[in-house]
Amino acid sequence: MAGRGGVTNNTQTNTMVWDSIVPPQCQPNPYILQLSAKLKWVRAHEPLHADIDVNKTNGVGPGMPFSNAVLTKDPTFGVIGLVPCAIGGTNISEWKKGSFLYNQMVRRTLEALQGGGIIRALLWYHGESDMVSREDAKLYKQRSEKFFVDLRYDLRVPMLPIIQVALASGQGPYMDIVREGQLENNLLNVRTVDAKGLPLEPDELHLTTPSQVRLGEMMADTFLQFMPSTIKTALELMHKKQVQAIIGTLRVAEAALISMIDETTANNIPIISLTSPRILPPQQMLPSILQMSNDMTLHAQCNAAIVGILKWRKVTAIYENNKDF
């Protein structure tokens, strides 16, 4: 998602040029930073990937409108740190674990955490090059899911929210196959924003600047859905039934969680007490609690409730080395 909004071909020089138009939704904001190619935090500005995707002409992308939309909709969110990593025209195979692009992405992301940051989400806009070959298109779903799993593991955030884009265009004839793989992703905490129908540049490949703005706003709306504001909200998400009482104490929250898990899974899974003196981190707790369940929705909803409860207890003091949440 390097962003090519406003980039067109100059027929006189036969070169790609950016029109330098930055709409209001993409303007710099003191609460939006970006990690530069030199691993320094600077105020974010368009084009976000100018010092990352250096072999191409960069323009407006969804990153800045995404960030500005998040801050507009949630003024209490705080500072947003963007970590640009995109390289245009790449195949998903070029992002597999151990590759240069993969390693660079992990390195930059971990560096961004050195000052105490928290990884909130991955924004993933990719796949145009995988539409050239039918084989690549058919394998896109499998390869992208493995990429997401590997990245979560190496970033040590097993339930990292991922917001991917179902593409509106591509470089080859197999767009429908790639889009199908994107829309049918089976992983937890992966949501897909559909860009189909958004206007394209004259090259019929890249989104126009207004389309990039709209896409960023759509991704912001999806991102904010990952952010339950209270434990009550998290518990309501975890189960379709209305939570009977507003959470007043941790013991009530734990009882509600255990009751719902027991009810849903017919008491056939081991329960770990959330009030035990020896609490497991959520990334260990979730597999233990749900190891007997194949209900993917339950997995995601239980995770939301567990994380909500642990946040409420301010367990960051307990897990001094855990920066996942």
Secondary structure as UniProt FT lines:
FT   STRAND          7..10
FT   TURN            11..14
FT   STRAND          15..18
FT   HELIX           24..26
FT   TURN            30..31
FT   STRAND          32..35
FT   TURN            37..38
FT   STRAND          41..43
FT   TURN            48..52
FT   TURN            54..55
FT   HELIX           63..73
FT   TURN            75..76
FT   STRAND          80..82
FT   TURN            88..89
FT   HELIX           92..95
FT   TURN            97..98
FT   HELIX           100..112
FT   TURN            113..115
FT   STRAND          122..124
FT   HELIX           128..131
FT   HELIX           134..155
FT   TURN            158..159
FT   STRAND          162..166
FT   HELIX           175..183
FT   TURN            188..189
FT   STRAND          190..194
FT   TURN            196..197
FT   TURN            202..203
FT   HELIX           209..224
FT   TURN            225..226
FT   HELIX           231..238
FT   HELIX           250..265
FT   TURN            266..267
FT   TURN            274..275
FT   HELIX           282..290
FT   TURN            291..292
FT   HELIX           296..312
FT   TURN            313..314
FT   HELIX           315..317
FT   TURN            320..321
//
